[in-house]
Amino acid sequence: MPQLAPSPHPTQTADGGTRAEQTARLLRQAADSSEPERSRLHDEVVQLNLVVATAIAHRYRGRGEPVDDLEQVAALGLVKAVRGFDVTQDKDFLSYAVPTISGEVKRHFRDYAWNVRPPRRIQELQPRITTALDRLTARLDRAPTPDEVAAELDTSADDVIEALSSDGCFHAASLDARIASAPDDGMTSLMGVIGHDEGGFAVAETRQDLQPALGELSARDRHILSRRVDSGWTQQEIADELNLSQMQVSRVLARIRARLRDATEVKVA
């Protein structure tokens, strides 16, 4: 159960009673009332215990979600707890409400707060790992290994490692973020150090593969192919230069592609 932050008067209400006593009285009255009186009494319970929902929401601050959003989600969990609480059970309201509110906030993170969404089993495992880490650290007096955490939770070490590595998925780093590129090299953006595919290498490899077949083409065919591939001319522009029709150029290019494909088993787009 979450440990709530203390307030100056954590349980005192305006009429001098405790919050728990006032809450229990209102809930009993609501159970014996019909609408709209029941809704009014439930609203009073929500207002009375809103500080509890706010305290739970603040336990999850700093994880990439605005605090205002977390407070709204926690308040929604409180409303659900008020409406779902069974006064006939011998149970304190907060013992029912706190897990309900916490569950609502956790579901919000699970369903809406991931920038990169891991598998559901990993999402659900992550909060269990957080609890297990605290428990094992206190027991072992050191940081536990993934194998020890896995044994504690009866799961695989691979899943534990995957869940730990997904911890940053709630918020992504901006590509404009400034980082140190190397010692004494100053700062650069994250985008500046991310690798990317270089299309020129693929083009060079393709040309090398096609070189023998290209050498067997006539001078006119090589000229047409160069205009189309290297210069990016349209078929009509090539036709105008060579006093041909666009259809003739299209047929020449189709014949060249077929010949190159047959000769090298490389499909030329």
N, C-alpha and C positions, 0 to 999 in steps of 0.2 A: 504494500500500500504506500503511495507517495507520502513523503513527509512534508507537510505544509509549512510555509514560512509563518512565523509568529506575527501577530498583529498586536497593537497596544492593549486591546481588549478583545481577545479572539473569540470569546463565546458570549459576551454580554450584549443584551438587546436593549432597546429604548425603554421598555417597561420594567427593566430590572431583572428579568428572568434570563436564563441561559438560552442560547440559540437552539440547542438541542430540545429543550423543553417547549419553546415556542413553536419550533418546527413540528414536533410530535403533536401538539395540540391542534395546529392548523390542518395537519394531514388527517387527523381523526375527524375533524369537522367536515373536511372536504369529502371524506368517504361516506358521510351520512347526508351529504347535500346533493341536490340536483343542479343541473345547469340553469342559469349561468353562475350561480353561487360557487359551484365547485371550481370553475375556471378562475374566479376571482381569488379564492383561497390558495389555489395552486400558484398563481402569480405572486402572492405574498410570500409563499415558501421560496420561490425562485429568488425574489429580491433579498430575502433574509439570508440566503446561502450563496449569493453571488460572489462574495469574497472568497469562498472556498473554490469555486470554479476558476476565478482569476488567479489564485495561488497555484492551482494545478497547471494552468496555461503557461505561467511564467517558468515552470520547471523545464519547458521545452523551448525557451527562447534561445537565440543564437544558432539555430539550425537551418537558417535560410528562409524561414517564414515570418512575415510581419507579426508582431505581438498582438496587434489589434485583431488580426484574423484568428490567431490562436484563442484569444479571449472569446470571440464569437462562437467558435467551435465548442469550446468548453461550456459556454452558456447554453448552447443547444443540448449538450450532454446532460447538463443539469435539468433542463426542462424535461428531457426524456426520463431522467431518474425520478423526478417528482411525479410524473404521470404514471410511471410504471411501478412505483413503490406500493407494496402490499402492507397495509397497516395491521393486518391480522397476524402477520409474522412477528415473532418476538425478536426484532432486530432494530438496531439504531439506524436512523436514516442515512447518516454519513457512511456507515459500513457498506451500504448499498450504492450510495451516490458516487463516492470517490472512484471505485473501479469503473463505474459507468461513464463518468466524465473522462477519466484517463483513457478508456477504450475509444471514446469518440475522437479524442485528439490523436491517438495513435493511428486510427483509421484514416484520419485526414492526411497524415504524413504518408501512409501507405498508398492511398488512392490518388492524391493530388500534388504532393510536394516533391516528387522525384523528377529531376531534370533528365536523368538517364535511368530508366526503369529496369531494375534487376528482376529476376523471376520472383513470383509471389513467395515461394518457400524461403528465399533469401531475405525478402523484406520482413517476413514474420519472424525469422531467426535473429535478426539484428538486435531488437530490444531484449530478447532472451540472453543474448551474448553479453550485452551491457550489464545486465544484472549478475550473470555468472562471473564476469570479470571482477566485479566488486567483491563478490562472495569469496572467490578463490584467492584474490589478492590478500584479503584479510586472513584467510585460513593458512595460506602458504608463506605469508610475509614477503612475497615477491610477485612479480608479474607472471601469470600462468602462460604456458605454451598453448598453441592451438590444439595439440593432442589432449591436453588436460581439460581445456574448455569443451572439446568435443565429447570427452568421456563424461563430463559433468552434465551435458545436455543430451546425452545418448544420440549423438549425430556424428557425421563424418568430419574429419579434420579439413577436408577439401571445402566442405560447405562453410565451415567456420572461417577459413581464410577468404573465401569469396565474399562472405557477409562483411568481414572486416574491411576488405578492399572497396566495398560499395559504400562505405561510410560517407564519402564525399559526394554521393549522388544527389543529395538534397539541394545542393547549389553548385553551379558550374563556374569555373574561373573565366573571367572575361579574356578574350583573345588580345585585348588592348592592355592587359595587366602588365606592369613593368617588372621585369626580373633581371637578375644579374646574368649576363650571357657567359662570362668567364672571368676569372680573377684579373683585375686591372683593366677589363674591357668595358667597364661602365654598365649601364642598364639598356635593355632592349625589351620589345614587346614579346608576349608569349607567342604570337603569330610568327615572329621572326625566327624562332627556333624549332617550329614544327615542320617536320619533313613532309614532302609532297611528291607525288609522281611527276617525273620529268618526261613529257611526251616526246621530246626530241630523241631520246634513246630508242624508243620503240620504232620511230620513223627510220633512224639510222640502221637498226637491225633488219627492218623490212627491206630497205634499199639493198643492203648487202645480200640478202637472200634472193632478191630478184635480179641482181646484176647480170648473171649469165643469160637469163631469159630476155632481159632488156636489150642485150647486145645483139640478139637475133632479130629484133624488130627493124623494119625499114626506117629510113630517115624521116619520112612523113609521119609514120606511126609514132615514133619517139617524140616528134615535134608536137603532135596532137596531145599525146599523153602528158608531156611537160606543161603545155598550156593549161590543161584541165587540172592536173594534180598540183604542180608546183606554183603556178600563177593564179589558179582559181578562176580561170576564165569560164564563162558559160559556154554551152555547146553552140549557141547562136553566135557569140563573139568569135569562136574558132572558125565557124562556118563562113562568116563574113571575111575573115582574114584570108582564107584559102579558096574563096569563091566556090564553096560547097553549100549544100542545104543542111539544115539542122539535123534532118533525118539521117543524112549520110554520115555526119560526125557521130551521131548516136550509135550507128551500126559499127563504125570503126572502133569506137571505145568499147562496145560490147565484145567485139572480136578480140581486141587486145586483152581485155580482162579474162576472157575464156582461155586464151593462149597462155597467159601468165599463170592462171590457176592450174591448168593442166601440167605446165612445165615444172612448177615448184610446189604444188599442193598447198599453196597459200592463197586464201581467198582475199582478193583485192576489192575493197569497197568502192 
